């Protein structure tokens, strides 16, 4: 059995490969927005989930006891598709078809269970409600699977998120984990300027959730948060403090990279930075 340190080291390397593949995807998107910033902020989260936490069977994608993942902030697909490629659902070469005509790897996930894409997503604020339905179904069937829903902090401006959070607590869904990617930005600007939600962790606690606050780029903290013993009958919320555009100097905390299109020269600069990170063992 691998030690915690070995697992964390492997996931760290996995996340570095994912960030490099995500960069290649952003360039392959051509004139289309890849939602660069939002995808890069969640890479350590999805790497930890798919690399060490979630139960699934690549050879049996419809396995009834598999854990379910829902990308509620659907525009963050760079951090989703690259994780699916790492664990064998999506062929790595298919990542280069991102945003191309007829590709199944589009700008928001479209359900494709064979490729590991559990649910479609479009409008923000819907994923947690879907996750509640799936978690309720698991409870009623006495299944052991868990449901992981990844939201954005800007997405928490949606009233539907808080209606869902009340329902999860009411129904005692301790098989449900919400991860909030707290990168402090949304499409229109900083969250504090557009619509501040204040102390996110305190809000989720007030809605009856068991809450953990972590560094969203620290694999060890994420790994421990996902593995902690749940409080019975309480859903779990992990507030992951992250950096929009993490890993690329010109994109970090730069909200222009919510929608900006990557140029070849920017790609070369980012590639140089990421290659230096890949070289660190």
Secondary structure, 3 states (H helix, E strand, C coil): CCCHHHHHHHHHHHHHHHHHHHHHHHHHCCCCCCCHHHHHHCHHHHHHHHHHHCCCCCCCCCCCCCCEEEECCHHHCHHHHHHHHHCCCCCHHHHHHCCCCCCCCCCCCCCEHHHCECCCCCCCCCHHHHHHHHHHHHHHCCCCCCEEEEEECHHHHCHHHHHHHHHHHHCCCCCEEEEEEECCEECCEEHHHHHCCCCHHHHHHHCCCEEEEEECCCHHHHHHHHHCCCCCCCCEEEEEECCCCCCCCCCCCCHHHHCCCCCHHHHHHHHHHHHHHHCCC
